[in-house]
């Protein structure tokens, strides 16, 4: 077991050469790979929630609105 506290033994000297080399090579390969960027789902959820609120609002307005009645003016009302 190497003594890491002593100044004459460094950490790199205590680690086998192969392990250090392979770890460095794996690190370099990871750094060269493109990063995977995941898209956020929050904008989609916000748009869906906005659409749902608008749909409920329009449905409420359609149910609570008074019925549309069409009155045709008669000849007698035009003479007045």
N, C-alpha and C positions, 0 to 999 in steps of 0.2 A: 504494500500500500504506500503510495507516494505521500510525502509530507508536503502539503501545499503551503504551510506556514513558513517554511525555510526559504530564505531569499535565493539560494543557489538552484532551487528547482522551480521552474516556471510551469504554468498550466499546460502549455503546448508541448513541453518536453515530456510530461507525464501521460499524455494521451497518445495512443498508438497512431502512427502515421497514416495508416489506411483509413481509420475512422475519421480523422480530421479531413482527409482529402475527399472522401465520399460525402461527408456532411457538407463540405464547401461546394462540391459539385451539385449536390441535390438543391442546395440553397440557390445557386446560380441558375439552375434550370427552372426553379419555381419563379424566380424574378423575371426570367425571360418569357414566361407564359403570359398571354394576355389575361387581364383581370376579367372575371365574370361579373357583369353588372346586371343586377336584378332590378326589374322595373317595380316601382312602387304601386301598390293596389289602391292607395288612398284617393288619388284623383278619380278613379273609376267608381269607387264606393261613394264619394261625395256627389258625383254626377247622378248616380242611381238614386241616392237619397233625395237630391233636389227634384228629380223627376217624380218621385213618389209623393213628395209633399205637394208639388204642383198639381198632380193628378187628383189627389184627395181634395185639394182646394177647389178645383174646377168641378168635381163631382158634387161637392157640398153646395156650391153656388147653383148648379143645375137643379138640384133637388129642392133647395129653399127658394128659388126664384119663382115669382108668381107666373101663372100661365099666360102665354101671349094670346091676346084676343084681338081680332081684326074687326074694326067697325067700318063699314062702308058708308060714306056720307050719302044721305038721301037727298032728293030734290027739295024737300021741305026745309032741311037744315041749311041748304045753300041759299035759300031765299031770305033767310033771316038776317 
